[in-house]
Amino acid sequence: MTVPSELKYSKEHEWVKIDGDVVTIGITDFAQSELGDIVFVELPEEGDELTSGDSFGSVESVKTVSELYAPLSGKVVEVNEELEDSPEFVNESSYDKAWMVKVELSDKAQLDELLDADAYSEMIGE
């Protein structure tokens, strides 16, 4: 199971890459492995406002549908449109090709509530 040390993590298995006031969000390698083969990804629109803890989309696998929960609040500035046609990227490359949204943060203090790689690894039993 891959848990890149430069990322932050939510307890709901989303990863966050910080780049100034904009963060990139996706689901972790652990999450995609638990879900199985991803067949559909539903994401918000550019310009949508996300609220920390609220659902912002879903990932559908052959086994189940799983909600995506916003780890941070802010405005969606970019959506990974490639996932619409290639949802399998989530299984193949959860930290690279399968990023889901880029969000302009409304409250940088929320970053302090996220887990670092060690804490996330401990949570998933790695």
C-alpha positions as CSV (number, residue, x, y, z in Angstrom):
1,M,0.0,0.0,0.0
2,T,1.4,3.3,-1.0
3,V,1.2,6.3,1.4
4,P,3.3,9.2,-0.1
5,S,4.9,11.2,2.8
6,E,4.5,14.6,1.1
7,L,0.6,14.3,1.2
8,K,-1.9,14.9,3.9
9,Y,-4.8,12.5,4.5
10,S,-8.4,12.5,5.7
11,K,-10.0,9.9,7.9
12,E,-12.4,9.2,5.0
13,H,-9.4,8.1,2.8
14,E,-8.9,11.2,0.6
15,W,-5.4,12.5,0.0
16,V,-4.5,16.2,-0.2
17,K,-1.5,17.7,-2.1
18,I,-0.8,21.3,-1.0
19,D,0.4,23.9,-3.4
20,G,0.0,27.4,-1.8
21,D,-3.7,28.2,-1.5
22,V,-4.8,25.5,-3.9
23,V,-5.0,21.8,-3.0
24,T,-5.4,18.7,-5.2
25,I,-7.7,16.0,-3.8
26,G,-8.1,12.3,-4.7
27,I,-8.7,9.0,-3.0
28,T,-5.9,6.9,-1.5
29,D,-4.4,3.7,-2.8
30,F,-5.9,2.0,0.3
31,A,-9.4,3.3,-0.6
32,Q,-9.2,2.2,-4.2
33,S,-7.9,-1.3,-3.3
34,E,-10.9,-1.7,-0.8
35,L,-13.4,-0.6,-3.5
36,G,-12.1,-2.9,-6.3
37,D,-12.4,-2.1,-10.0
38,I,-13.7,1.5,-10.4
39,V,-16.3,1.8,-13.2
40,F,-17.6,5.4,-12.7
41,V,-16.6,8.6,-11.0
42,E,-19.0,11.5,-10.3
43,L,-17.3,14.8,-9.5
44,P,-18.5,18.4,-8.8
45,E,-18.5,21.2,-11.4
46,E,-15.8,23.9,-11.6
47,G,-16.9,26.8,-9.5
48,D,-18.8,24.6,-6.9
49,E,-18.1,25.4,-3.3
50,L,-17.1,22.4,-1.1
51,T,-17.6,22.3,2.7
52,S,-15.3,20.2,4.8
53,G,-17.0,16.9,5.7
54,D,-19.7,17.1,3.1
55,S,-20.0,14.8,0.1
56,F,-18.7,16.2,-3.1
57,G,-19.2,13.2,-5.4
58,S,-18.9,9.5,-5.6
59,V,-16.9,6.6,-6.9
60,E,-18.7,3.5,-8.2
61,S,-17.0,0.1,-8.3
62,V,-18.2,-3.3,-9.4
63,K,-18.9,-3.9,-5.7
64,T,-20.4,-0.7,-4.3
65,V,-20.8,3.1,-4.5
66,S,-18.8,5.2,-2.1
67,E,-19.3,8.8,-1.3
68,L,-16.3,11.3,-1.6
69,Y,-16.0,13.6,1.4
70,A,-14.4,17.0,1.1
71,P,-11.4,17.1,3.5
72,L,-11.3,20.9,3.2
73,S,-13.6,23.8,2.4
74,G,-13.1,25.9,-0.7
75,K,-14.0,26.6,-4.3
76,V,-13.4,24.0,-7.1
77,V,-11.0,25.5,-9.6
78,E,-10.4,22.5,-11.7
79,V,-11.9,19.0,-12.2
80,N,-10.1,16.0,-13.7
81,E,-12.3,15.5,-16.7
82,E,-10.3,12.4,-17.8
83,L,-11.9,10.3,-15.0
84,E,-15.2,10.6,-16.8
85,D,-13.9,8.5,-19.7
86,S,-11.2,6.6,-17.8
87,P,-12.4,5.8,-14.3
88,E,-9.9,3.0,-14.2
89,F,-7.2,5.6,-13.6
90,V,-8.3,5.5,-9.9
91,N,-7.1,1.9,-9.7
92,E,-4.0,2.3,-11.9
93,S,-2.7,5.6,-10.5
94,S,-4.6,6.9,-7.5
95,Y,-1.9,9.6,-6.7
96,D,-1.1,10.8,-10.2
97,K,-3.5,10.4,-13.1
98,A,-6.5,10.0,-10.8
99,W,-6.5,13.3,-8.9
100,M,-10.1,14.4,-8.7
101,V,-10.4,18.1,-8.0
102,K,-8.3,21.2,-7.3
103,V,-9.7,23.5,-4.7
104,E,-8.9,27.0,-3.7
105,L,-8.9,26.9,0.1
106,S,-11.2,29.1,2.1
107,D,-9.6,28.3,5.4
108,K,-6.0,27.1,5.5
109,A,-6.3,26.3,9.2
110,Q,-8.3,23.2,8.2
111,L,-5.0,21.7,6.9
112,D,-4.0,21.2,10.5
113,E,-6.9,18.8,11.0
114,L,-5.6,16.4,8.4
115,L,-3.4,13.3,9.1
116,D,0.3,13.1,8.0
117,A,1.5,9.9,6.2
118,D,2.5,8.2,9.5
119,A,-0.8,8.8,11.2
120,Y,-2.7,7.6,8.1
121,S,-0.6,4.5,7.8
122,E,-1.2,3.7,11.4
123,M,-5.0,4.2,10.9
124,I,-5.2,1.8,8.0
125,G,-3.0,-0.7,9.9
126,E,0.1,-0.4,7.7
